Amino acid sequence: MKKNDMKQQLLQLGNGAHALATQILGNTDDAADAVHDAFARVLSKPDAYDARTGGLKPWFLRVVRNGCIDQIRRRRPADNAVDELQDQAPGPDVVVEVAQRDRALQNALAKLSAGQREIIVLRDYMDLSYAEIADVQEIAQGTVMSRLHRARMALKEELTRHD
């Protein structure tokens, strides 16, 4: 694949990659850094992508995911994504109920393990297929389905705990 073609396709994946990174890292600034680093890494070595191993989208999201994991490993213990999520302000009065539900969902997601949160984001927020998620996470498709089921059950439990 030519570098310019790859760049155009990657730019189309930017919002989804940023959403994934935000869910993994817990804030938009760190997510933007992770996505930028992933773009730079991929575009500096475009030959690293092998179309025979799968689509560009799952491959690039795997690069973003791995970059996020690296960032988390480098974080100081004082950095905590849950604390940053609590700083979010509620929506205007007209949409208070929607904002409260969104906050409850975000808080419940934050209480899940990183793996559970990631698989829910990939499937339910980014609408990736089981096969694409398997490519991103480098696991079997059956494992994706079972982990997704367990993650949704854990999310449901967290949400009902606060009703």
N, C-alpha and C positions, 0 to 999 in steps of 0.2 A: 504494500500500500504506500502511495506517495505521501510525503510528509504534509503537504498542503491539504490533501484529502483527509488525512488523519486529523489534522488540526481542526478542520471544519466539523467533522463528526464529533470530535471531543468537545468542541464549544457547545454543541447541542446537548451534551450530557452534563453541562456545568451545573444547572439548577438541581438536577437529581443527585449529582455527586455532592453538592453542597448540603442538600437535605440529609443525605446519609451521614456525612461528616459531622453535621450539627447534632444529630441524634447520638452519635458515638461519643463525641467530645463534650457536648453539653453547652457550647456557646458558638455564636456565629463567627467571631474573630478567629478562634482557633481553627474552625472549620474552613474558613476562607484560606488560611495559611496552608492547611493540609491539601486542599484542592489545588491551590497554586503550585505547591511542591510536586503534587502528582502530575499536573500538566507539564511542568518543567522536566521532570524525570522522564516521562513518556516521550515528549518531543525531542529530548536530547538523544534518545536511543529508540527511534521509531522501528528499527528492525527487531526489537525485543518482542513485538507483537507478532504472533503467528496465527493467521486466520484459520488454520486447520484445527486449532485447539478450541475454538469457540468464537463467539461474537466479540466485537470491540467493546460493547457496553459492559458485559459482565467482567471482562478482563480489566477494563479501566476502573470499574468500581472496586475490584479486588485490590488494585494498586492504591486507590484512595483509602480503602479499609485498612490495608497494611500500614500506610502512612499514619493513619489515625492511631493505630495500635502502638506504633513507634513513638508517637507524640505522648500518649498516655504513659508509656514506660519512662519517658524522660521527665514527666511532670514531678514537681515537688509534692509531697504528701498533703501540703496545705491547700493545693488546688483541688477544688471539689465541684464537679458539674452540678450537683444537686443544689448547692448554695447559690450558684449563678442562676439556676432555674427559678429559685424563690424570689429573685429580684424582678421578675416580670410583673408589670403592672396589669391590673384588670382592664377589660375593655370598657367602652362607654356604657352609660346606663341603659341604652336601648338594647344592647346585646349582652347584658350582664349574665343572663342564664347560659348563653352559649360560651361566654368567656369562662364561666365557672366550670362548665363541663370540660372545656379544653384544658383548663388548669388541672382538673382532677385526672384527666387522661395523661397529661405530661408528668404529673407527680407519680402516677401509677407506673408509667413507663420508666421513670427514673429509679423506681424501687426494684425493677427487674434487673437481672444480671445483664451484663453488656451483651452477651450472646443472644439472650432472649430479646432484648431491645432491638438489636441489629436485625434479627431475622424478621421481626414484625415490621420494621421500617422498610426492609427490602421488599417484602411481599405486599403489605397493606398501604404503604405510603408511595412506594416507587413502582408498584405493580409489576414486579419481576416475576417470571414464571418459576416454578420449582427447579427446572433445569438451569435457569440463569442463576438462581440463588446457589445451587449446588456448585456451579462454576466459580462464583464469587467467593464462596466460603471453602471451596476445595473439599467438599464432602459429597456423599452419595445422595441422590434425590430422595430416597426413602428416609434418610436421616433428616433431610430438610423438612419433610412432612411431619415427622414425629416431633422434632424440635419446635416447629411452628405451632403444632397442637398444644404442646406443653407450655409454650410461651403465652399463647392466647388464654389458656386456663389460668396461668399465674396472673395475667393482666386482669382477667375477669374477677379473680379473687381479690386483687388489690382494689379494684373499682367498687365491688360490693362491700368491702370492708369500710368504705367511707360513706356509704348511703345511710 
